[in-house]
Amino acid sequence: MPAALTAALARRGVTVPRPIQARTLPDALAGRDVLGRAETGSGKTLAFGLALLARLAAGAGEPGRRPRALVLVPTRELARQVHGELAPLAAALGLRALAVYGGSSLQDQARALRRGTDVVVATPGRLRDLLRQRACSLAAVVVSVLDEADHMADMGFLPVVSWLLDRVPAGGQRLLFSATLDKDVDALVRRYLSDPRRHTVAPPAPGEAGAEHRFRSVTATEKVAVAAELAVGYDRVLLFVRTKYGAARLARQLGRAGVRAGALHGNLAQNARQRALAAFESGAVPVLVATDIAARGIHVDGIDLVVHFDPPAEHKAYLHRSGRTARGEASGTVVTLVLPEQAAEVARLRMRVGVEPAPAPAGAGVPGRGTRRSVRRVRRRLAAVSR
């Protein structure tokens, strides 16, 4: 890779590639199409980002105002995260990177695109809108990346992804990264990748990873109190719920119980989502309640506890949620709250995921690391609110 790029990485303390990077970079740097299978948090951003930046620095494509590299991601949070990681590295090479996504001014993004960029990181719907307004052209793109392709499939984005890739010149390099290859993603691979080099980094089984998985049986009336009790004493706690309304309501309930909590869900304006995530990252708000879709771009180190306040409907969501803790060499805890009517469903989910511990009996729990006094204080506050 270019010396300026490795020097920029070294300043960030990155000197040894992670497994997915070590496996895919030789082929990606050589300009070959690559299919990488790895979980979220495995280092995929640098796996494709270093390759595309090095190729652009080496003269791939014709420098100009139009983007030469395209990165498609499923959510605005992930677009911001990928852009935040790549933009400083691009600047070290004299290149420009721009992120475009929904929830922000379309016209501001259109003006930024017209000023020119080398790399555009985009959510599919917003980029389609910009192309339709003739604010952007993909005619100069020589490297295209699909990140978290399985999540884009789950969210129904593959038709617009295909619409965008059809506007990228044939013969360019395609890099696709996905945790799974279902029928929809496999069809995308067959249609747009040419003889791709396939590289897989299998995630550790949940029981072998750094997270400890536990299950707690609760009743509907005590569920919020248990969630508040669990959150006491941890630096960062992430709770998952199924609905936007549920996220906002639980954050309010935790706040009334004396637990500082924010909410992250699709109904929030973009600036509100950014404020909630920034407060969580900084530790100003130690507890964040999120829906699955809003959480796609949460890559925050130091999350001590993940709570499935609402158990997920399928095993991929369980793995994705749980993967927010115990990242890298860190440890963490994952707790699933199980209502009596959910016991059979969660038991099937646990078997599908491969988590060994059986659900805990009613009354057994995983207390937070706060003192018993702080736990009693939370319970008293909840009782007062209920009265």
Secondary structure, DSSP 8 states (H G I E B T S, - for coil): --HHHHHHHHHTT--S--HHHHHHHHHHHTT--EEEE--TTSSHHHHHHHHHHHHHHTT-S--SSS-SEEEE-SSHHHHHHHHHHHHHHHHHTT--EEEE-TTS-HHHHHHHHHH--SEEEE-HHHHHHHHHTTS---TT--EEEEESHHHHHHTT-HHHHHHHHTTS-TTSEEEEEES---HHHHHHHHHH-SS-EEEE-----TTTSSEEEEEEE--TTTHHHHHHHHHTT-S-EEEEESSHHHHHHHHHHHHHTT--EEEE-TTS-HHHHHHHHHHHHHTSS-EEEEETTGGGG---TT--EEEESS--SSHHHHHHHHTTSS-TT--EEEEEEE-GGGHHHHHHHHHHHT--S--B-TT-----SS-HHHHHHHHHHHHHHH-
